[in-house]
Amino acid sequence: MAFSEKIKIKAMIVCGRCCCVCHKFCGNNMEVHHIKARADGGQDIYENAIPLCFDCHAEVRQYDPKHPKGIKFTEEELIIHRDEWYDKVKQGLNKKNDKNERIVPVKILHQKDYQNIQLYKIDEGRQMISYIDGSYGIVYDEETQTLEEVKLIGEFVQYVREIMDFDDLIDEPYDRIMSGFNLTQSIKELDKKGFWVFVGKENQKLVGGIGNPTLIPVLIMRIVRKDSKEIVKIDK
């Protein structure tokens, strides 16, 4: 398991996509670190998350207690780093210097004419993988009427999220094929229950913080009943 997409997005917005330790604006080059390691009982919750750049994340993780050298980042220190930086971003001040440089509040904007983004019907897992690959978020909609449908669709959406959260699930050829196979089985099961899966991609724009606007590819997914009137608006 890992932090949910909702927690990651909230953390990115609150930190202004700046590292909570070095305060550098990093754009896409951010990771959300567990303050208390999962191996030590740390949970996948917002309170246990700290956004870090690649370099600081490596520094935090590389300390070897068996061969101590230097001073380890403690949980208490990471919490203070995070909370103080969150507070500075909220106030609109850049703690990195004393010039009181304004930080524009972070916002996520839709691309132009996003209402007209074409969605495509997905029949196989490998098609789904091609849309998941490179996406940094997901927006989905579904039509459920029973608890059975909620469970069926919920498990499918959760699996898609897991693939997005764990890059190694599609990095290696074997894992990519297996993920595609599992998705195909889920898509076929949805089809048997009367649902079709449609997907597309939107390049949302992240503005604010420090630095230039950043484009974030976001997966758009709709799970629609076969007899839905909405289908006439979606490419089959």
C-alpha positions in Angstrom: 0.0 0.0 0.0 1.0 3.7 -0.3 -0.5 7.1 0.1 -3.7 7.5 -1.8 -3.9 9.9 -4.8 -6.1 12.2 -2.7 -3.5 12.5 0.0 -0.7 13.1 -2.6 -2.6 15.8 -4.3 -3.5 17.5 -1.0 0.2 17.4 0.0 1.4 18.8 -3.3 -1.1 21.7 -3.0 -0.3 22.6 0.6 3.5 22.5 0.0 3.3 24.5 -3.3 5.3 21.6 -4.9 8.3 22.7 -2.9 10.4 20.4 -0.8 9.6 20.7 2.9 13.3 20.4 3.8 15.3 22.5 1.2 12.2 24.5 0.0 13.3 24.1 -3.7 10.4 24.2 -6.2 10.5 20.8 -7.9 7.5 20.5 -10.2 7.0 16.9 -11.1 10.2 15.8 -9.2 8.5 15.3 -5.9 7.9 12.3 -3.6 5.7 11.8 -0.6 7.6 10.2 2.2 6.3 8.3 5.3 7.6 10.3 8.4 7.1 7.1 10.5 8.2 4.2 8.3 5.5 1.7 7.4 7.8 -1.0 8.7 7.7 0.7 12.1 3.9 0.9 12.1 3.5 4.2 10.2 0.2 4.6 8.4 -0.8 5.8 4.9 -2.4 8.9 6.3 -2.0 12.6 5.6 -0.6 13.3 9.0 2.3 10.9 8.3 3.2 12.4 4.9 5.9 14.9 4.1 6.6 16.1 0.4 10.3 15.9 -0.4 12.5 16.5 -3.5 14.4 13.5 -4.8 17.7 14.6 -3.2 16.2 15.2 0.3 14.2 12.0 0.1 17.4 10.1 -0.6 19.1 11.9 2.4 16.3 11.1 4.7 16.2 7.4 3.8 20.0 6.6 3.5 21.0 6.9 7.1 22.4 3.6 8.4 22.0 3.1 12.2 24.4 0.2 12.1 27.1 2.4 10.8 26.1 5.9 12.0 27.7 8.9 10.3 26.3 12.3 10.6 23.0 13.2 12.2 19.8 11.3 11.3 16.6 13.1 10.3 14.2 12.2 13.2 10.5 11.9 12.9 10.1 15.0 15.2 12.4 17.0 13.0 10.6 16.1 9.8 7.2 17.0 11.3 8.6 20.4 12.3 10.1 21.0 8.8 6.8 20.1 7.2 4.5 22.1 9.5 6.7 25.2 9.3 6.9 25.1 5.6 3.2 24.4 5.2 2.6 27.5 7.4 4.9 29.6 5.3 3.3 28.6 2.0 -0.1 29.3 3.6 1.1 32.8 4.5 2.5 33.3 1.0 6.1 33.7 2.3 9.3 32.0 1.0 11.3 30.8 4.0 14.3 30.1 1.9 15.4 33.8 2.0 14.5 36.9 4.0 13.1 38.8 1.0 9.5 37.8 1.9 9.1 36.7 -1.7 5.4 36.1 -2.4 4.3 32.5 -3.2 1.2 32.5 -5.4 -1.3 30.0 -3.9 -1.2 26.7 -5.9 -4.2 25.9 -8.1 -5.0 23.1 -10.6 -6.6 24.4 -13.7 -8.4 22.5 -16.5 -6.9 22.7 -20.0 -8.8 24.7 -22.6 -12.0 23.1 -23.8 -11.6 20.2 -21.4 -15.4 19.7 -21.6 -14.8 18.4 -25.1 -12.1 15.8 -24.4 -12.9 12.7 -26.3 -13.2 9.5 -24.3 -12.5 6.0 -25.8 -14.0 2.7 -25.0 -11.5 0.3 -23.5 -11.8 -3.5 -24.2 -8.4 -4.7 -23.1 -6.0 -4.1 -20.2 -3.1 -3.1 -22.5 -5.2 -0.2 -23.8 -5.8 0.9 -20.2 -2.1 0.6 -19.3 -1.2 3.0 -22.2 -3.5 5.7 -20.6 -2.3 4.9 -17.0 1.3 5.2 -17.9 2.6 8.7 -17.3 -0.6 9.9 -15.5 -0.2 11.7 -12.2 -3.8 11.6 -11.1 -7.2 10.2 -11.8 -10.7 11.6 -12.2 -13.5 9.1 -12.5 -17.2 8.8 -12.6 -19.5 5.8 -12.4 -23.2 4.7 -12.3 -23.9 2.3 -9.4 -27.2 1.2 -8.1 -26.5 -1.8 -5.9 -23.8 -2.8 -3.3 -22.6 -5.5 -5.6 -22.0 -2.9 -8.3 -20.2 -0.6 -5.8 -17.9 -3.5 -4.8 -17.2 -4.5 -8.5 -16.5 -1.0 -9.7 -14.7 0.0 -6.5 -12.2 -2.9 -6.8 -11.5 -2.0 -10.4 -10.9 1.7 -9.6 -8.7 0.7 -6.6 -6.6 -1.5 -8.8 -6.1 1.3 -11.4 -5.0 3.5 -8.5 -2.5 0.9 -7.2 -1.0 0.7 -10.7 -0.6 4.5 -10.8 0.8 4.6 -7.2 3.3 1.8 -7.8 5.3 2.5 -10.9 7.1 -0.8 -10.8 3.8 -2.6 -11.6 4.2 -1.6 -15.2 7.9 -0.8 -15.4 9.1 -4.3 -16.1 7.7 -6.2 -19.1 6.4 -9.2 -17.1 4.7 -7.0 -14.5 3.2 -4.8 -17.3 1.8 -7.9 -19.1 0.4 -9.3 -15.8 -1.2 -5.9 -14.9 -2.7 -5.7 -18.4 -4.0 -9.3 -18.1 -5.7 -8.5 -14.7 -7.2 -5.4 -16.0 -8.6 -7.3 -19.0 -10.3 -9.8 -16.7 -11.8 -6.9 -14.7 -13.0 -5.1 -17.8 -14.7 -8.4 -19.1 -16.4 -8.8 -15.7 -17.7 -5.3 -15.9 -18.9 -5.9 -19.4 -20.8 -9.0 -18.2 -22.5 -6.9 -15.5 -23.6 -4.3 -18.1 -20.8 -1.7 -17.8 -18.4 -0.2 -20.3 -15.2 1.6 -19.5 -14.2 4.8 -21.3 -11.0 6.7 -20.7 -9.2 9.8 -21.9 -6.4 12.1 -20.7 -6.3 15.8 -19.7 -3.2 17.9 -19.2 -4.2 19.9 -16.2 -2.1 22.9 -15.3 -0.6 23.4 -11.9 0.1 27.1 -11.2 1.3 28.9 -8.2 4.1 28.1 -5.7 7.5 29.0 -6.9 8.5 28.6 -10.5 6.7 28.2 -13.8 3.3 26.4 -14.3 3.6 22.6 -14.7 1.4 20.4 -16.8 0.1 17.3 -15.1 -1.4 14.5 -17.2 -4.5 13.2 -15.5 -6.4 10.1 -16.4 -10.1 10.6 -17.0 -12.2 7.4 -16.5 -16.0 6.9 -16.8 -17.7 3.6 -16.1 -21.0 3.7 -17.9 -24.0 1.4 -18.1 -24.5 0.0 -21.6 -28.0 1.4 -21.8 -26.9 4.9 -20.6 -28.0 7.9 -22.7 -24.6 9.4 -22.0 -23.0 6.9 -24.3 -24.1 8.8 -27.3 -21.7 11.5 -26.3 -18.7 9.2 -26.0 -16.8 7.5 -28.8 -17.1 3.7 -28.8 
